[in-house]
Each structure stands twice: as structure tokens, then as C-alpha cells.
Amino acid sequence: MIRILLVDDHPVVRQGIRTALTDRVKEVLVGEAADAASALKQVRSSEWDVMVADISLPGMSGLELIKEVRRIRPSLPTLVLSMHPASQFARRALSAGAVGYLTKGSDLEEFVTAIEQARRGRRYVSRDTADLLVRRSVNWEAPAHETLSDREYQVLRLLGSGNTISDIARDLALSVKTVSTYRARVLDKLGMRSNAELMRYAIENRLLES
């Protein structure tokens, strides 16, 4: 029996993944969580072989979830399955402790293979992620946004998408003051002065959804 904890805030997505797993994997038990807080409760209370998590979650992000799981249950491998392309989050996810990064457009067979690899304690690097890591290891100069913390990077992307400070505070369950502080740090690290400059930077560096 393989026990998989699926963390995604969209019920339809969870149902689709659950159906795919039960059809393709023998003797599988799939648990579900809609956010990081619920996932952490299940990680603490039950035994799991693999956690499959999205990056975009309400409240605590998927990156923060990965780090916390690594702290409280270091033997539990986390595989990221995200709508975001590898160029946006793969490096950060792997640095946080994920054993693999796949997009939701990946083939089902590749997804199942990745789960099996994770279960055996092995990393799974998709072709997109491998290409990204190779490009960044050869004559690569890190862009300015790589200096941002995970939360600052998240705020940059949200500001780049046109969200207001209040919108971001609500979506991330943070205070307006806290989000304003993150914004100020992002502006300082990127050497910018306005949201308009941040939006242009995010677009030019393809940090937003396509």
C-alpha cells in the first residue's frame, strides 16, 4: 500500500488526480488537504509515503509547507505538481526540499513514475526542470529576483499581476503592514521605486502566468 497525501486548494483538481492515481497505482490510499495547515495536521497525525503539493495555496505557500514538512517529518518526500512552469518555481521548490517538480500539464505516466521515484527516496527531475538547471549552471548570471526570499518573490509576482496591497494581504492571510514591508524590501533589492516598475520587470522576466 502506498499512502499519498495530496495538497491542492482546488477540489476538482484533487478529484482528478485521485481518480488518475487509483486507476494507475495498485493499492493506493490518497489523503487530501486543501491548504498547508490541514496538510501539516495530517502529516503530524498519520504516516504517508509521499506528499504531492501545489505551490499556490491559501495562507502558507507550498514552499513554506515543504520547508515545514522537512523540519517535522524529514523522511517524507514531497513532489511538487504545479500550474507554474519550471522557470518560475522549480529551483526554489528543490532548494526548499522537494524531491521533484512537475507541471500539471505533465503526462500521467511521468507523474506516476515521479511518485514511484519519490517513494523510493530518489529525486525526479523532469526534462523542463533538468534543462533549466543545466542552463543556470553554465555561464549563468543570476537575475535580480533570485536574491528575493520566497515570500518576497511571491509578493513580487502578485504585485506584477496588478494586485493591490490589500488584495495580497487578504490572499496570503497577512496584515497590510506586513505586505507593505515585503513590497518595500522588493523595491529596495531590485532598485526600483514603483509598482509600475515591478510590473514591467515581472513581465519582461516572464514571472507571471502565461
C-alpha positions as CSV (number, residue, x, y, z in Angstrom):
1,M,0.0,0.0,0.0
2,I,1.3,3.4,-1.0
3,R,-0.1,6.3,1.0
4,I,-0.1,9.7,-0.8
5,L,-1.1,13.0,0.7
6,L,-2.5,15.3,-2.0
7,V,-2.4,19.1,-1.2
8,D,-4.2,21.4,-3.6
9,D,-6.8,24.0,-2.9
10,H,-9.0,23.1,-5.9
11,P,-11.5,20.2,-5.2
12,V,-11.9,19.4,-8.9
13,V,-8.1,19.1,-9.3
14,R,-7.8,16.8,-6.3
15,Q,-10.6,14.6,-7.6
16,G,-9.0,14.3,-11.0
17,I,-5.6,13.4,-9.5
18,R,-7.2,11.0,-7.1
19,T,-9.0,9.2,-9.9
20,A,-5.9,9.1,-12.0
21,L,-3.8,7.6,-9.2
22,T,-6.4,5.0,-8.2
23,D,-6.6,3.9,-11.8
24,R,-2.9,3.6,-12.4
25,V,-1.3,2.7,-9.0
26,K,-2.1,-0.6,-7.3
27,E,-3.1,-0.5,-3.6
28,V,-3.0,3.3,-3.2
29,L,-4.5,5.4,-0.4
30,V,-5.0,9.1,-1.2
31,G,-5.5,11.6,1.5
32,E,-6.5,15.2,0.7
33,A,-5.8,18.7,2.1
34,A,-7.0,22.0,0.8
35,D,-4.3,24.1,2.4
36,A,-1.0,23.9,4.2
37,A,-2.4,24.0,7.7
38,S,-4.6,21.0,7.0
39,A,-1.7,19.2,5.4
40,L,0.5,19.7,8.4
41,K,-2.1,18.3,10.7
42,Q,-2.3,15.1,8.6
43,V,1.5,14.9,8.4
44,R,1.7,15.0,12.2
45,S,-1.1,12.6,12.8
46,S,-0.7,9.9,10.1
47,E,2.0,8.1,8.2
48,W,2.5,9.0,4.5
49,D,4.9,7.7,1.8
50,V,4.7,10.7,-0.5
51,M,3.2,14.2,-0.3
52,V,2.2,15.8,-3.6
53,A,1.7,19.5,-3.2
54,D,0.9,22.6,-5.3
55,I,2.9,25.8,-4.9
56,S,-0.1,28.2,-4.8
57,L,-2.0,27.6,-1.6
58,P,-4.1,29.9,0.6
59,G,-2.3,31.2,3.6
60,M,1.1,29.4,3.9
61,S,2.5,28.8,0.5
62,G,3.6,25.4,-0.9
63,L,7.3,26.4,-0.5
64,E,6.7,27.1,3.2
65,L,4.9,23.9,3.5
66,I,7.8,21.9,2.0
67,K,10.2,23.5,4.5
68,E,8.0,22.8,7.5
69,V,7.5,19.2,6.4
70,R,11.2,18.8,6.1
71,R,11.5,20.1,9.6
72,I,8.9,17.9,11.3
73,R,9.0,14.8,9.1
74,P,12.3,14.8,7.2
75,S,11.8,11.3,5.8
76,L,8.6,12.3,4.0
77,P,9.4,13.2,0.3
78,T,7.4,16.0,-1.3
79,L,6.7,16.1,-5.0
80,V,5.5,19.4,-6.4
81,L,2.7,19.3,-9.0
82,S,2.1,22.9,-10.1
83,M,0.4,25.0,-12.7
84,H,3.5,27.2,-12.7
85,P,6.3,26.5,-15.3
86,A,9.6,25.2,-14.0
87,S,11.3,28.5,-14.8
88,Q,9.2,30.2,-12.1
89,F,9.4,27.9,-9.1
90,A,11.4,24.7,-9.7
91,R,14.7,25.9,-8.3
92,R,13.0,27.4,-5.3
93,A,11.0,24.2,-4.7
94,L,14.1,21.9,-4.9
95,S,16.0,24.3,-2.7
96,A,13.2,24.1,-0.1
97,G,13.5,20.3,0.0
98,A,11.2,19.0,-2.7
99,V,12.4,15.8,-4.5
100,G,10.8,16.7,-7.8
101,Y,8.9,19.3,-9.7
102,L,6.2,18.6,-12.3
103,T,3.7,20.9,-14.0
104,K,0.0,20.0,-14.2
105,G,0.5,19.6,-18.0
106,S,2.8,16.6,-17.5
107,D,1.9,13.2,-18.8
108,L,0.2,10.9,-16.4
109,E,2.8,8.2,-16.9
110,E,5.5,10.7,-15.9
111,F,3.6,11.7,-12.8
112,V,3.2,8.1,-11.7
113,T,6.9,7.5,-12.4
114,A,7.8,10.5,-10.3
115,I,5.7,9.3,-7.4
116,E,7.4,5.9,-7.5
117,Q,10.8,7.5,-7.6
118,A,9.9,9.7,-4.6
119,R,8.6,6.8,-2.7
120,R,12.0,5.1,-3.1
121,G,13.8,8.1,-1.8
122,R,15.0,9.3,-5.2
123,R,14.8,12.6,-6.8
124,Y,12.8,13.0,-10.0
125,V,13.8,15.8,-12.4
126,S,11.6,16.4,-15.4
127,R,13.0,17.4,-18.7
128,D,11.9,21.0,-18.3
129,T,13.5,21.2,-14.8
130,A,16.7,19.5,-16.0
131,D,17.0,21.9,-18.9
132,L,16.5,24.8,-16.6
133,L,19.1,23.6,-14.1
134,V,21.7,23.0,-16.9
135,R,21.1,26.5,-18.4
136,R,21.6,28.1,-15.0
137,S,24.8,26.1,-14.2
138,V,26.6,27.2,-17.4
139,N,27.7,30.8,-17.7
140,W,24.6,32.0,-15.9
141,E,24.3,35.3,-14.1
142,A,21.5,35.2,-11.6
143,P,18.8,37.7,-12.2
144,A,18.0,40.2,-9.5
145,H,14.8,38.4,-8.4
146,E,16.9,35.4,-7.4
147,T,18.1,37.4,-4.4
148,L,14.5,37.7,-3.1
149,S,13.2,35.4,-0.3
150,D,10.4,33.1,-1.2
151,R,7.8,35.4,0.3
152,E,9.3,38.5,-1.3
153,Y,9.2,36.6,-4.7
154,Q,5.6,35.7,-4.1
155,V,4.7,39.3,-3.4
156,L,6.6,40.5,-6.5
157,R,4.6,38.2,-8.7
158,L,1.3,39.3,-7.1
159,L,2.2,43.0,-7.5
160,G,3.3,42.3,-11.0
161,S,-0.1,40.8,-11.8
162,G,-1.7,44.1,-10.7
163,N,-2.9,43.1,-7.2
164,T,-3.1,45.8,-4.5
165,I,-1.5,45.6,-1.1
166,S,-4.9,44.9,0.4
167,D,-5.6,42.1,-2.2
168,I,-2.3,40.4,-1.4
169,A,-2.8,40.7,2.4
170,R,-6.2,39.0,2.1
171,D,-5.0,36.3,-0.2
172,L,-1.9,35.5,1.9
173,A,-3.6,35.9,5.2
174,L,-1.1,38.6,6.2
175,S,-1.6,42.2,7.5
176,V,-1.4,45.1,5.2
177,K,1.6,46.4,7.1
178,T,3.5,43.1,6.6
179,V,2.8,43.1,2.9
180,S,3.9,46.7,2.7
181,T,7.1,45.8,4.3
182,Y,7.7,43.0,1.8
183,R,6.9,45.4,-1.0
184,A,9.5,47.9,0.3
185,R,12.1,45.1,0.5
186,V,11.4,44.0,-3.0
187,L,11.7,47.6,-4.3
188,D,15.0,48.0,-2.5
189,K,16.5,44.8,-3.6
190,L,15.5,45.4,-7.2
191,G,16.5,49.0,-7.2
192,M,13.0,50.2,-8.1
193,R,10.6,52.9,-6.9
194,S,7.1,52.0,-8.0
195,N,4.6,49.2,-8.7
196,A,4.7,50.1,-12.4
197,E,8.4,49.3,-12.5
198,L,7.8,46.0,-10.7
199,M,5.0,45.1,-13.2
200,R,7.3,45.8,-16.1
201,Y,10.1,43.7,-14.5
202,A,7.8,40.8,-13.8
203,I,6.5,40.8,-17.4
204,E,10.0,41.2,-19.0
205,N,11.3,38.3,-16.9
206,R,8.3,36.1,-17.5
207,L,7.4,35.7,-13.9
208,L,3.7,35.9,-14.4
209,E,1.2,33.3,-15.7
210,S,1.2,32.9,-19.5
